[in-house]
């Protein structure tokens, strides 16, 4: 009887320990690894156990002032003036502030470029860059806002040398068009250089004709004068 009780207690203790271990593991998995831009990655991304994912990030989509702040923080971290955790926390704060400002300017999904939907061929970071470079839609006319969105999207297509499919149509990089335009300009320049030479040769021919005509008239005059003398 005592042996059965001991075995039952051991089983219950083992079950409780296993349940506790699984709960801790599940809690850690749910918590995951934080990123500076606000996303949570699987806990496997936290390789040193500090709670932050050991992955890089690209701040180019943020306003220039925030990029400058991050650059300054990076320099401080590289000089060991702040720790990696302090660096991550401050960069995350910058991202959070930028997101809040963006939400204040664009409160509804419909007021964002292309209604908040990322066009085919444009990445999340490129869309964020586009969103940062367009004005508040309430501060300009709808026509002007749409034109600015199109122009900024075209810039991205040119910089990345790729096509972007927007609801208004496909935007192709204009690099080839610019090359053709420069060729046309060179052809025009070469033609413009030939024209003055043709004009000068025509002028020389005219002067030669006038000179020959003058000599002919003088010769005829001399002949007539001799005849009168004889």
Secondary structure as UniProt FT lines:
FT   HELIX           2..31
FT   STRAND          33..34
FT   TURN            36..37
FT   STRAND          40..41
FT   HELIX           43..45
FT   HELIX           59..61
FT   HELIX           64..78
FT   TURN            79..80
FT   HELIX           84..105
FT   HELIX           109..111
FT   HELIX           113..116
FT   HELIX           124..133
FT   TURN            137..139
FT   HELIX           142..160
FT   STRAND          164..166
FT   TURN            167..168
FT   STRAND          169..171
FT   HELIX           175..229
//
